[in-house]
Structure formats: C-alpha cells, structure tokens
Amino acid sequence: MLPALVATFLGGGCASPGEPTPRRVIVPQAVQDLQARQQGDEVVLSFTLPGQSTRGEPLAAPPAIEIYRGDVAAGGQPVARISTRLVYTIPSEMADSYLSGGRMVYRDAISGSAAGVEQVYAVRTRAARNRASAESNRVAVRVHPAPAAVGNVGARVEGQSVLVVWPGEAGAAYRVYKAEVAPESAAAAAVDPARATVWRPLVQVAQLDASENGAGGASNVLQYQDEDVEFSHSYMYFVRRVARFDADTVESADSNAAVITVAVAAPPAAPDDVDVVIVPAGAESAYVTLSWAIAPAADVTGYAVYRSEQPGMQGARLNEQTVGSPTYRDDAVFPGRRYFYSVTAVDASGRESAPSEALEAQIPATQP
C-alpha cells in the first residue's frame, strides 16, 4: 500500500502549484511592409520594425534584424521559391541607429558583377536567440549601372525662398530632396550629413528634366526655387540624377549636401544725409522740402517720411505709398509751427529701416 501511495505522490508532482512553468519564447510579428529600391551602388531596404509579439504582447526592446538576399536566375524559379541567405544582422542595441522617419533603413552594397541581376530580399526579426519571426514579404529589385552622382550643389537665400543650383546635363533628369535640420547642427551637416540632427526627414520636393530648366548645351546650371521655408530654420538639400531602364528607374547616390539657414533678414539701413529746406510763404503758402542720399542696398524700393511736433517722437507717416525718389515736399505746414522730420527706407519685402536722425523745421510766422 505504501509503495502505491508514494507512486501516486510522485506522479502528481508535476502539477504541484510550486513547480516552475516553462518560459515562453517571445516571437516578434513578421515584417509586412518591406520595400526595396536601387540608389547609386546600393539597394535601399526600408520597413517598419515590429513592436509586438505574435501573441500581441509589446516587445521590451527592439528585436535584432536579419537581412536575407538571393539572386533570381534568368528564366528561373518564382520569387517566392528563390533560396536566400543571411547577409547581415543588425543587433538589437543598434536598431535605433538605422531609423529614419520612423522606418528602418538598411543599405546593401551592390557588387560590380551584380549589374543586370534581379535580387530578392526578405527580413526576419529575433527577440530570442533560438526563435526568429516568420519571413517578411519578399521584394525583388533588378540592379542596373548607376548614374553618376551630381556634384557642386549649392543653395542660397533669395528673398523669402531658397534657390538650389547645380550643374546639369541636357536630356538628364533630376530629383531634389530636402530635410529640415536643427540650426545648431547645420555647420556640421554641411561637412558630414550624418552629423545632422534631423527635425523633418528627407523627402522629394521636385523632379525636373534639364531641357525643362533651360539647359541648352552639353551642360548648364539648373535650379529649383523652394518657397516652403521659414526664417530661422535650417534645411539640407540633395540632388540625385535619374536614369531609366525600360520600366525601372534608378537614382544616383546623393550629391553633396547643400545646407543653409534662412536667417531673419536685417532691415535696410536708415537713410543718410537728410536735409530740410523751409520755403516761406510768398506767392504761395509756405512748404518744406526734404532730400536724402539714395540707399546703397539694391533691394530698397522706396522711402517713408514722418513728421512730429514733439522732439524725440517719430510722429505720423506723411506718405501712404512709399516714394521712389529721395525727395519729398510737405505742403501741409502752418505758420509759426515747429516740425521734426525723419525718413525711413523700405525694402522689397516691406521691412522698414530705423528712422534717420530727426531734423527740425521752424515755419516763420505770417508777416502782418
């Protein structure tokens, strides 16, 4: 009887409340939005990193990422049946360094012998060493000889826009890309774009053909005017040449980075050499004429004249519309009154200078 009881006790031990339960292996959900395109001598892969397990549990940390690649032989098997091999692993702790605009971005270098070959890519992720996720969707990219990268891209502020310029070739097509970067990182980004602190990720803002932009010979200067900019903000621009191979489109590698800060433009300088002449009443009522030196700034489009009867105050503006020439006549003066005149310069953007030095004009009293 005793042996039977012992056997019964031992047989039920595995169900004891004190026994540890086996640890569940965390398996990330499969990547479902893998995309691939050729840029220069690289295939650029992008996808959203899963944040949950197959059971719907949030992952405690980014999973490791495995990149798989295979070649499609001419007239061979369908993409779904192509054999792939592991070509690169991104460790979990390095995942954040591959993020761009909320997506993982991995660049796979193309070997010189790969031109004309169709390559297949897939991705798996791994939260545990012994269990990977299911394979992602597969994407195929046919690799072509890359067009040459664009050089000497520059940018400058013109009014309230940025003008991007580069040397183009007649018949070639180009795409312009733009990112917004932190102003404090702009200087470093101009030397090394990887050092930019990106506020808004790189996006395509324009595509144009050299023939549409005035290129008439073998080469010409092309330009793109970006009016979607703000003062005190910094922007980074790249230009990529575009080559077409039947149904495929291939971009060159990035040009040099053209980084620029749209500084708040200073208003024009106050007019110099202001002179006031009083013309007493005679055959006609008294009046005052003002003259001043022409502003040296090319963007000054006119001038405004102010008059006050209190020293140290700018007073009211006399001319509703700016005057284009450096002279003004004030006929609305009264005998015995004292006036103080000043002049400002106004530029094409409507910015107004500080007032010039105020000059006094004492109108003579009417003679009896």
KEGU-865048 format. One record per residue (C-alpha): residue in one letter; x negated, z negated, y; residue number from 1. Coordinates in Angstrom, 3 decimals. Layout:
BEGIN
<r res="a" x="X" z="Z" y="Y" n="NUM"/>
...
//
This chain:
BEGIN
<r res="m" x="0.000" z="0.000" y="0.000" n="1"/>
<r res="l" x="-2.826" z="-0.880" y="2.375" n="2"/>
<r res="p" x="-4.615" z="2.478" y="1.990" n="3"/>
<r res="a" x="-1.361" z="4.272" y="2.783" n="4"/>
<r res="l" x="-0.920" z="2.260" y="5.978" n="5"/>
<r res="v" x="-4.477" z="2.977" y="7.007" n="6"/>
<r res="a" x="-3.953" z="6.677" y="6.405" n="7"/>
<r res="t" x="-0.754" z="6.620" y="8.426" n="8"/>
<r res="f" x="-2.533" z="4.848" y="11.304" n="9"/>
<r res="l" x="-5.430" z="7.281" y="11.357" n="10"/>
<r res="g" x="-3.162" z="10.310" y="11.065" n="11"/>
<r res="g" x="-1.230" z="9.292" y="14.172" n="12"/>
<r res="g" x="-4.341" z="8.535" y="16.246" n="13"/>
<r res="c" x="-4.465" z="11.989" y="17.874" n="14"/>
<r res="a" x="-1.134" z="11.320" y="19.539" n="15"/>
<r res="s" x="-2.171" z="7.989" y="20.978" n="16"/>
<r res="p" x="-1.500" z="7.621" y="24.733" n="17"/>
<r res="g" x="-5.105" z="6.571" y="25.237" n="18"/>
<r res="e" x="-6.625" z="9.757" y="23.851" n="19"/>
<r res="p" x="-8.126" z="12.214" y="26.462" n="20"/>
<r res="t" x="-6.320" z="15.541" y="26.818" n="21"/>
<r res="p" x="-8.322" z="18.780" y="26.729" n="22"/>
<r res="r" x="-9.338" z="20.045" y="30.214" n="23"/>
<r res="r" x="-7.512" z="23.205" y="31.247" n="24"/>
<r res="v" x="-9.720" z="26.135" y="32.213" n="25"/>
<r res="i" x="-8.891" z="27.441" y="35.695" n="26"/>
<r res="v" x="-8.490" z="31.232" y="35.701" n="27"/>
<r res="p" x="-8.095" z="32.950" y="39.090" n="28"/>
<r res="q" x="-5.392" z="35.526" y="39.607" n="29"/>
<r res="a" x="-6.591" z="39.109" y="39.321" n="30"/>
<r res="v" x="-7.562" z="41.067" y="42.435" n="31"/>
<r res="q" x="-4.854" z="43.686" y="43.027" n="32"/>
<r res="d" x="-5.858" z="45.467" y="46.258" n="33"/>
<r res="l" x="-9.391" z="46.756" y="45.618" n="34"/>
<r res="q" x="-10.283" z="49.693" y="47.895" n="35"/>
<r res="a" x="-13.426" z="51.842" y="47.990" n="36"/>
<r res="r" x="-14.870" z="54.485" y="50.313" n="37"/>
<r res="q" x="-18.242" z="56.046" y="50.919" n="38"/>
<r res="q" x="-20.054" z="55.331" y="54.160" n="39"/>
<r res="g" x="-23.561" z="56.682" y="54.543" n="40"/>
<r res="d" x="-25.582" z="55.956" y="51.413" n="41"/>
<r res="e" x="-23.264" z="53.162" y="50.292" n="42"/>
<r res="v" x="-19.883" z="52.732" y="48.647" n="43"/>
<r res="v" x="-17.981" z="50.071" y="50.585" n="44"/>
<r res="l" x="-15.641" z="47.923" y="48.487" n="45"/>
<r res="s" x="-13.044" z="45.666" y="50.086" n="46"/>
<r res="f" x="-10.418" z="43.370" y="48.605" n="47"/>
<r res="t" x="-8.566" z="40.098" y="49.123" n="48"/>
<r res="l" x="-10.091" z="37.139" y="47.343" n="49"/>
<r res="p" x="-7.526" z="35.266" y="45.210" n="50"/>
<r res="g" x="-6.693" z="31.745" y="46.350" n="51"/>
<r res="q" x="-4.615" z="30.675" y="43.330" n="52"/>
<r res="s" x="-4.976" z="30.414" y="39.573" n="53"/>
<r res="t" x="-2.812" z="32.234" y="37.065" n="54"/>
<r res="r" x="-0.701" z="29.047" y="36.932" n="55"/>
<r res="g" x="-0.109" z="29.172" y="40.710" n="56"/>
<r res="e" x="-2.476" z="26.297" y="41.452" n="57"/>
<r res="p" x="-4.657" z="26.543" y="44.595" n="58"/>
<r res="l" x="-8.329" z="27.096" y="43.838" n="59"/>
<r res="a" x="-10.547" z="24.258" y="45.009" n="60"/>
<r res="a" x="-13.282" z="26.678" y="46.124" n="61"/>
<r res="p" x="-13.768" z="30.446" y="46.365" n="62"/>
<r res="p" x="-14.409" z="31.894" y="42.922" n="63"/>
<r res="a" x="-17.545" z="33.801" y="42.028" n="64"/>
<r res="i" x="-17.101" z="37.578" y="42.221" n="65"/>
<r res="e" x="-18.323" z="40.135" y="39.699" n="66"/>
<r res="i" x="-18.648" z="43.813" y="40.671" n="67"/>
<r res="y" x="-18.356" z="46.403" y="37.890" n="68"/>
<r res="r" x="-19.246" z="50.101" y="38.092" n="69"/>
<r res="g" x="-19.047" z="53.103" y="35.794" n="70"/>
<r res="d" x="-19.584" z="56.870" y="36.049" n="71"/>
<r res="v" x="-16.916" z="59.463" y="35.290" n="72"/>
<r res="a" x="-18.347" z="62.329" y="33.297" n="73"/>
<r res="a" x="-17.078" z="65.821" y="34.191" n="74"/>
<r res="g" x="-14.003" z="66.529" y="32.091" n="75"/>
<r res="g" x="-14.322" z="63.090" y="30.527" n="76"/>
<r res="q" x="-12.029" z="60.151" y="29.949" n="77"/>
<r res="p" x="-9.340" z="58.947" y="32.371" n="78"/>
<r res="v" x="-10.437" z="56.368" y="34.914" n="79"/>
<r res="a" x="-8.602" z="53.595" y="33.080" n="80"/>
<r res="r" x="-10.748" z="54.134" y="29.979" n="81"/>
<r res="i" x="-14.161" z="54.504" y="31.614" n="82"/>
<r res="s" x="-16.723" z="51.980" y="30.427" n="83"/>
<r res="t" x="-18.054" z="49.824" y="33.290" n="84"/>
<r res="r" x="-20.991" z="47.442" y="33.541" n="85"/>
<r res="l" x="-21.656" z="44.412" y="35.698" n="86"/>
<r res="v" x="-23.840" z="45.459" y="38.637" n="87"/>
<r res="y" x="-23.689" z="42.451" y="40.954" n="88"/>
<r res="t" x="-22.453" z="38.857" y="41.096" n="89"/>
<r res="i" x="-21.595" z="37.053" y="44.330" n="90"/>
<r res="p" x="-21.928" z="33.287" y="43.794" n="91"/>
<r res="s" x="-19.035" z="31.089" y="44.878" n="92"/>
<r res="e" x="-21.081" z="29.417" y="47.602" n="93"/>
<r res="m" x="-21.978" z="32.839" y="49.114" n="94"/>
<r res="a" x="-18.435" z="34.232" y="49.210" n="95"/>
<r res="d" x="-17.813" z="33.385" y="52.867" n="96"/>
<r res="s" x="-20.783" z="35.486" y="53.976" n="97"/>
<r res="y" x="-19.053" z="38.603" y="52.598" n="98"/>
<r res="l" x="-15.803" z="38.020" y="54.510" n="99"/>
<r res="s" x="-14.844" z="40.454" y="57.268" n="100"/>
<r res="g" x="-11.413" z="40.474" y="58.857" n="101"/>
<r res="g" x="-10.009" z="38.298" y="56.073" n="102"/>
<r res="r" x="-11.229" z="40.611" y="53.278" n="103"/>
<r res="m" x="-14.261" z="40.546" y="51.032" n="104"/>
<r res="v" x="-16.610" z="43.452" y="51.753" n="105"/>
<r res="y" x="-19.379" z="44.484" y="49.353" n="106"/>
<r res="r" x="-21.687" z="47.482" y="49.888" n="107"/>
<r res="d" x="-23.048" z="49.207" y="46.806" n="108"/>
<r res="a" x="-26.141" z="51.347" y="47.471" n="109"/>
<r res="i" x="-25.934" z="54.918" y="46.154" n="110"/>
<r res="s" x="-28.911" z="56.281" y="44.276" n="111"/>
<r res="g" x="-30.182" z="59.760" y="45.143" n="112"/>
<r res="s" x="-29.128" z="61.085" y="41.735" n="113"/>
<r res="a" x="-25.521" z="59.998" y="42.230" n="114"/>
<r res="a" x="-24.515" z="62.841" y="44.599" n="115"/>
<r res="g" x="-21.558" z="64.722" y="43.181" n="116"/>
<r res="v" x="-20.783" z="61.980" y="40.663" n="117"/>
<r res="e" x="-17.447" z="60.183" y="40.575" n="118"/>
<r res="q" x="-17.906" z="56.442" y="40.267" n="119"/>
<r res="v" x="-15.345" z="53.869" y="39.135" n="120"/>
<r res="y" x="-15.254" z="50.297" y="40.413" n="121"/>
<r res="a" x="-13.479" z="47.126" y="39.322" n="122"/>
<r res="v" x="-13.739" z="43.451" y="40.228" n="123"/>
<r res="r" x="-13.339" z="40.207" y="38.304" n="124"/>
<r res="t" x="-13.497" z="36.663" y="39.680" n="125"/>
<r res="r" x="-14.553" z="33.490" y="37.931" n="126"/>
<r res="a" x="-13.784" z="29.836" y="38.715" n="127"/>
<r res="a" x="-15.211" z="28.603" y="35.409" n="128"/>
<r res="r" x="-18.348" z="29.810" y="33.666" n="129"/>
<r res="n" x="-16.609" z="30.569" y="30.393" n="130"/>
<r res="r" x="-13.459" z="32.336" y="31.641" n="131"/>
<r res="a" x="-13.131" z="35.267" y="34.081" n="132"/>
<r res="s" x="-9.980" z="36.645" y="35.639" n="133"/>
<r res="a" x="-8.311" z="39.784" y="34.416" n="134"/>
<r res="e" x="-9.780" z="43.000" y="35.753" n="135"/>
<r res="s" x="-8.640" z="44.211" y="39.175" n="136"/>
<r res="n" x="-7.087" z="47.578" y="39.841" n="137"/>
<r res="r" x="-9.666" z="50.352" y="39.365" n="138"/>
<r res="v" x="-10.725" z="52.735" y="42.125" n="139"/>
<r res="a" x="-12.693" z="55.964" y="41.873" n="140"/>
<r res="v" x="-14.963" z="57.422" y="44.553" n="141"/>
<r res="r" x="-16.726" z="60.794" y="44.424" n="142"/>
<r res="v" x="-20.124" z="60.439" y="46.039" n="143"/>
<r res="h" x="-21.403" z="63.150" y="48.414" n="144"/>
<r res="p" x="-24.553" z="63.688" y="50.513" n="145"/>
<r res="a" x="-24.054" z="61.511" y="53.581" n="146"/>
<r res="p" x="-24.131" z="62.986" y="57.102" n="147"/>
<r res="a" x="-26.943" z="61.829" y="59.353" n="148"/>
<r res="a" x="-26.319" z="58.703" y="61.399" n="149"/>
<r res="v" x="-25.706" z="59.025" y="65.137" n="150"/>
<r res="g" x="-28.423" z="57.744" y="67.462" n="151"/>
<r res="n" x="-28.712" z="56.798" y="71.122" n="152"/>
<r res="v" x="-25.171" z="55.497" y="71.526" n="153"/>
<r res="g" x="-24.715" z="53.783" y="74.886" n="154"/>
<r res="a" x="-21.926" z="52.095" y="76.806" n="155"/>
<r res="r" x="-21.348" z="51.347" y="80.467" n="156"/>
<r res="v" x="-18.570" z="49.890" y="82.582" n="157"/>
<r res="e" x="-16.709" z="52.336" y="84.793" n="158"/>
<r res="g" x="-14.094" z="50.699" y="86.978" n="159"/>
<r res="q" x="-11.848" z="48.753" y="84.617" n="160"/>
<r res="s" x="-12.860" z="50.621" y="81.433" n="161"/>
<r res="v" x="-15.871" z="51.093" y="79.160" n="162"/>
<r res="l" x="-17.389" z="54.544" y="78.680" n="163"/>
<r res="v" x="-19.111" z="55.081" y="75.313" n="164"/>
<r res="v" x="-21.535" z="58.032" y="75.254" n="165"/>
<r res="w" x="-23.676" z="59.636" y="72.556" n="166"/>
<r res="p" x="-25.402" z="62.972" y="71.778" n="167"/>
<r res="g" x="-23.112" z="65.153" y="69.675" n="168"/>
<r res="e" x="-23.353" z="68.473" y="67.914" n="169"/>
<r res="a" x="-20.930" z="71.345" y="68.367" n="170"/>
<r res="g" x="-18.478" z="71.520" y="65.496" n="171"/>
<r res="a" x="-19.154" z="67.975" y="64.297" n="172"/>
<r res="a" x="-16.501" z="65.256" y="64.112" n="173"/>
<r res="y" x="-17.000" z="61.633" y="65.104" n="174"/>
<r res="r" x="-15.215" z="58.309" y="64.824" n="175"/>
<r res="v" x="-15.614" z="55.461" y="67.301" n="176"/>
<r res="y" x="-15.359" z="51.849" y="66.118" n="177"/>
<r res="k" x="-15.025" z="48.722" y="68.221" n="178"/>
<r res="a" x="-15.250" z="44.965" y="67.683" n="179"/>
<r res="e" x="-14.919" z="42.129" y="70.154" n="180"/>
<r res="v" x="-17.753" z="39.616" y="70.038" n="181"/>
<r res="a" x="-18.414" z="36.257" y="71.650" n="182"/>
<r res="p" x="-20.109" z="36.805" y="75.042" n="183"/>
<r res="e" x="-22.834" z="34.302" y="74.196" n="184"/>
<r res="s" x="-23.809" z="36.404" y="71.149" n="185"/>
<r res="a" x="-23.797" z="39.781" y="72.924" n="186"/>
<r res="a" x="-27.532" z="39.883" y="73.670" n="187"/>
<r res="a" x="-28.447" z="39.039" y="70.079" n="188"/>
<r res="a" x="-25.900" z="41.533" y="68.707" n="189"/>
<r res="a" x="-27.486" z="44.365" y="70.702" n="190"/>
<r res="v" x="-30.713" z="43.751" y="68.746" n="191"/>
<r res="d" x="-29.129" z="42.951" y="65.376" n="192"/>
<r res="p" x="-25.355" z="43.464" y="64.901" n="193"/>
<r res="a" x="-25.407" z="40.950" y="62.045" n="194"/>
<r res="r" x="-26.098" z="38.229" y="64.616" n="195"/>
<r res="a" x="-22.832" z="38.853" y="66.469" n="196"/>
<r res="t" x="-20.145" z="36.201" y="66.458" n="197"/>
<r res="v" x="-17.136" z="38.435" y="65.869" n="198"/>
<r res="w" x="-13.877" z="37.484" y="67.546" n="199"/>
<r res="r" x="-11.938" z="40.610" y="66.559" n="200"/>
<r res="p" x="-13.119" z="42.658" y="63.556" n="201"/>
<r res="l" x="-14.358" z="46.229" y="63.687" n="202"/>
<r res="v" x="-11.548" z="48.807" y="63.917" n="203"/>
<r res="q" x="-11.461" z="52.546" y="64.506" n="204"/>
<r res="v" x="-10.321" z="53.331" y="68.048" n="205"/>
<r res="a" x="-10.901" z="57.085" y="68.305" n="206"/>
<r res="q" x="-11.710" z="60.274" y="66.407" n="207"/>
<r res="l" x="-12.776" z="63.477" y="68.118" n="208"/>
<r res="d" x="-14.496" z="66.774" y="67.480" n="209"/>
<r res="a" x="-17.408" z="67.833" y="69.618" n="210"/>
<r res="s" x="-15.583" z="71.055" y="70.505" n="211"/>
<r res="e" x="-12.732" z="68.968" y="71.967" n="212"/>
<r res="n" x="-15.080" z="66.920" y="74.116" n="213"/>
<r res="g" x="-16.996" z="69.600" y="75.950" n="214"/>
<r res="a" x="-19.885" z="70.344" y="73.595" n="215"/>
<r res="g" x="-20.676" z="73.982" y="74.068" n="216"/>
<r res="g" x="-24.181" z="74.398" y="72.694" n="217"/>
<r res="a" x="-26.113" z="73.009" y="69.780" n="218"/>
<r res="s" x="-25.771" z="69.537" y="71.268" n="219"/>
<r res="n" x="-24.104" z="67.824" y="74.180" n="220"/>
<r res="v" x="-23.229" z="64.399" y="75.460" n="221"/>
<r res="l" x="-19.904" z="63.200" y="74.080" n="222"/>
<r res="q" x="-17.902" z="60.306" y="75.433" n="223"/>
<r res="y" x="-14.975" z="58.015" y="74.743" n="224"/>
<r res="q" x="-13.313" z="56.014" y="77.511" n="225"/>
<r res="d" x="-11.920" z="52.686" y="76.352" n="226"/>
<r res="e" x="-9.356" z="51.284" y="78.763" n="227"/>
<r res="d" x="-8.262" z="48.475" y="76.439" n="228"/>
<r res="v" x="-10.816" z="45.976" y="77.746" n="229"/>
<r res="e" x="-10.716" z="42.737" y="79.703" n="230"/>
<r res="f" x="-13.018" z="41.217" y="82.266" n="231"/>
<r res="s" x="-15.429" z="38.555" y="80.954" n="232"/>
<r res="h" x="-15.062" z="39.902" y="77.390" n="233"/>
<r res="s" x="-17.826" z="41.457" y="75.261" n="234"/>
<r res="y" x="-17.464" z="44.469" y="72.962" n="235"/>
<r res="m" x="-19.594" z="46.139" y="70.301" n="236"/>
<r res="y" x="-19.219" z="49.874" y="69.607" n="237"/>
<r res="f" x="-20.437" z="52.075" y="66.736" n="238"/>
<r res="v" x="-20.105" z="55.834" y="66.301" n="239"/>
<r res="r" x="-20.034" z="57.492" y="62.870" n="240"/>
<r res="r" x="-20.371" z="61.177" y="62.127" n="241"/>
<r res="v" x="-17.712" z="62.546" y="59.756" n="242"/>
<r res="a" x="-18.326" z="65.138" y="57.034" n="243"/>
<r res="r" x="-15.582" z="66.773" y="54.968" n="244"/>
<r res="f" x="-15.967" z="67.847" y="51.331" n="245"/>
<r res="d" x="-12.708" z="69.543" y="50.314" n="246"/>
<r res="a" x="-10.216" z="66.662" y="50.136" n="247"/>
<r res="d" x="-12.880" z="63.972" y="50.635" n="248"/>
<r res="t" x="-14.043" z="62.580" y="53.977" n="249"/>
<r res="v" x="-17.399" z="60.807" y="54.247" n="250"/>
<r res="e" x="-18.679" z="58.846" y="57.226" n="251"/>
<r res="s" x="-22.303" z="58.380" y="58.161" n="252"/>
<r res="a" x="-23.908" z="54.982" y="58.368" n="253"/>
<r res="d" x="-23.308" z="53.081" y="61.596" n="254"/>
<r res="s" x="-25.041" z="54.212" y="64.743" n="255"/>
<r res="n" x="-26.985" z="51.709" y="66.771" n="256"/>
<r res="a" x="-24.724" z="49.047" y="68.241" n="257"/>
<r res="a" x="-23.720" z="49.576" y="71.872" n="258"/>
<r res="v" x="-22.889" z="46.079" y="73.119" n="259"/>
<r res="i" x="-21.520" z="45.465" y="76.592" n="260"/>
<r res="t" x="-19.905" z="42.658" y="78.555" n="261"/>
<r res="v" x="-17.235" z="43.649" y="81.059" n="262"/>
<r res="a" x="-18.213" z="41.303" y="83.848" n="263"/>
<r res="v" x="-15.841" z="40.492" y="86.653" n="264"/>
<r res="a" x="-16.951" z="42.928" y="89.314" n="265"/>
<r res="a" x="-18.050" z="41.416" y="92.602" n="266"/>
<r res="p" x="-16.042" z="42.396" y="95.661" n="267"/>
<r res="p" x="-17.774" z="44.592" y="98.232" n="268"/>
<r res="a" x="-19.955" z="43.077" y="100.927" n="269"/>
<r res="a" x="-18.439" z="42.180" y="104.290" n="270"/>
<r res="p" x="-18.847" z="44.870" y="106.977" n="271"/>
<r res="d" x="-21.860" z="44.595" y="109.300" n="272"/>
<r res="d" x="-22.425" z="45.407" y="112.976" n="273"/>
<r res="v" x="-18.846" z="44.763" y="114.072" n="274"/>
<r res="d" x="-18.378" z="45.479" y="117.768" n="275"/>
<r res="v" x="-15.379" z="44.765" y="120.041" n="276"/>
<r res="v" x="-14.691" z="46.599" y="123.317" n="277"/>
<r res="i" x="-11.945" z="45.480" y="125.724" n="278"/>
<r res="v" x="-10.301" z="48.187" y="127.814" n="279"/>
<r res="p" x="-8.466" z="46.504" y="130.741" n="280"/>
<r res="a" x="-5.073" z="47.655" y="131.947" n="281"/>
<r res="g" x="-5.166" z="50.627" y="134.249" n="282"/>
<r res="a" x="-3.191" z="53.812" y="133.956" n="283"/>
<r res="e" x="-2.129" z="52.399" y="130.594" n="284"/>
<r res="s" x="-1.822" z="48.940" y="129.097" n="285"/>
<r res="a" x="-4.922" z="47.071" y="128.016" n="286"/>
<r res="y" x="-6.182" z="47.571" y="124.479" n="287"/>
<r res="v" x="-9.084" z="46.603" y="122.213" n="288"/>
<r res="t" x="-11.233" z="48.932" y="120.103" n="289"/>
<r res="l" x="-13.280" z="47.785" y="117.133" n="290"/>
<r res="s" x="-16.096" z="49.578" y="115.303" n="291"/>
<r res="w" x="-18.438" z="48.622" y="112.460" n="292"/>
<r res="a" x="-21.079" z="50.042" y="110.129" n="293"/>
<r res="i" x="-19.922" z="52.116" y="107.160" n="294"/>
<r res="a" x="-20.088" z="50.092" y="103.924" n="295"/>
<r res="p" x="-23.010" z="51.206" y="101.705" n="296"/>
<r res="a" x="-21.061" z="50.710" y="98.445" n="297"/>
<r res="a" x="-19.752" z="54.033" y="97.134" n="298"/>
<r res="d" x="-16.500" z="52.527" y="95.805" n="299"/>
<r res="v" x="-15.330" z="51.182" y="99.193" n="300"/>
<r res="t" x="-12.236" z="53.207" y="100.084" n="301"/>
<r res="g" x="-11.102" z="51.566" y="103.337" n="302"/>
<r res="y" x="-11.076" z="48.619" y="105.683" n="303"/>
<r res="a" x="-8.628" z="45.943" y="106.840" n="304"/>
<r res="v" x="-8.578" z="44.420" y="110.341" n="305"/>
<r res="y" x="-7.485" z="40.834" y="111.030" n="306"/>
<r res="r" x="-6.612" z="39.109" y="114.296" n="307"/>
<r res="s" x="-6.137" z="35.465" y="115.145" n="308"/>
<r res="e" x="-5.553" z="33.463" y="118.322" n="309"/>
<r res="q" x="-7.215" z="30.398" y="116.831" n="310"/>
<r res="p" x="-11.001" z="30.208" y="116.391" n="311"/>
<r res="g" x="-12.089" z="29.674" y="112.784" n="312"/>
<r res="m" x="-8.921" z="31.262" y="111.343" n="313"/>
<r res="q" x="-8.689" z="34.750" y="109.863" n="314"/>
<r res="g" x="-5.171" z="35.302" y="111.106" n="315"/>
<r res="a" x="-2.839" z="38.171" y="110.245" n="316"/>
<r res="r" x="-3.751" z="41.588" y="108.946" n="317"/>
<r res="l" x="-3.028" z="44.268" y="111.550" n="318"/>
<r res="n" x="-3.047" z="47.412" y="109.378" n="319"/>
<r res="e" x="-0.726" z="47.568" y="106.365" n="320"/>
<r res="q" x="-2.657" z="50.524" y="104.933" n="321"/>
<r res="t" x="-6.451" z="50.409" y="104.907" n="322"/>
<r res="v" x="-8.221" z="52.617" y="107.424" n="323"/>
<r res="g" x="-10.746" z="55.060" y="106.033" n="324"/>
<r res="s" x="-12.966" z="55.333" y="109.124" n="325"/>
<r res="p" x="-14.958" z="52.436" y="110.619" n="326"/>
<r res="t" x="-12.889" z="52.191" y="113.796" n="327"/>
<r res="y" x="-9.602" z="50.589" y="114.840" n="328"/>
<r res="r" x="-7.587" z="50.380" y="118.069" n="329"/>
<r res="d" x="-5.349" z="47.389" y="118.811" n="330"/>
<r res="d" x="-2.721" z="48.231" y="121.426" n="331"/>
<r res="a" x="-0.594" z="45.109" y="120.885" n="332"/>
<r res="v" x="-2.529" z="42.802" y="123.202" n="333"/>
<r res="f" x="-1.287" z="40.810" y="126.155" n="334"/>
<r res="p" x="-2.992" z="39.980" y="129.446" n="335"/>
<r res="g" x="-4.592" z="36.562" y="129.612" n="336"/>
<r res="r" x="-4.639" z="36.120" y="125.828" n="337"/>
<r res="r" x="-7.734" z="35.412" y="123.750" n="338"/>
<r res="y" x="-8.104" z="37.050" y="120.290" n="339"/>
<r res="f" x="-10.543" z="36.722" y="117.393" n="340"/>
<r res="y" x="-11.120" z="39.826" y="115.243" n="341"/>
<r res="s" x="-12.679" z="40.235" y="111.799" n="342"/>
<r res="v" x="-12.907" z="43.158" y="109.337" n="343"/>
<r res="t" x="-12.985" z="43.353" y="105.511" n="344"/>
<r res="a" x="-13.972" z="46.169" y="103.141" n="345"/>
<r res="v" x="-11.645" z="47.159" y="100.253" n="346"/>
<r res="d" x="-12.834" z="48.959" y="97.090" n="347"/>
<r res="a" x="-11.045" z="51.372" y="94.746" n="348"/>
<r res="s" x="-9.787" z="48.502" y="92.553" n="349"/>
<r res="g" x="-8.233" z="46.716" y="95.521" n="350"/>
<r res="r" x="-10.884" z="43.996" y="95.690" n="351"/>
<r res="e" x="-11.449" z="42.821" y="99.251" n="352"/>
<r res="s" x="-14.654" z="41.533" y="100.754" n="353"/>
<r res="a" x="-15.086" z="38.339" y="102.668" n="354"/>
<r res="p" x="-14.300" z="38.771" y="106.376" n="355"/>
<r res="s" x="-17.006" z="39.823" y="108.781" n="356"/>
<r res="e" x="-18.152" z="37.495" y="111.499" n="357"/>
<r res="a" x="-15.235" z="36.920" y="113.910" n="358"/>
<r res="l" x="-15.649" z="38.359" y="117.391" n="359"/>
<r res="e" x="-13.803" z="37.093" y="120.463" n="360"/>
<r res="a" x="-11.906" z="39.331" y="122.913" n="361"/>
<r res="q" x="-10.566" z="37.806" y="126.151" n="362"/>
<r res="i" x="-7.937" z="40.096" y="127.692" n="363"/>
<r res="p" x="-8.055" z="39.999" y="131.520" n="364"/>
<r res="a" x="-5.027" z="38.650" y="133.350" n="365"/>
<r res="t" x="-2.934" z="41.243" y="135.203" n="366"/>
<r res="q" x="-4.115" z="41.644" y="138.774" n="367"/>
<r res="p" x="-1.457" z="40.803" y="141.455" n="368"/>
//
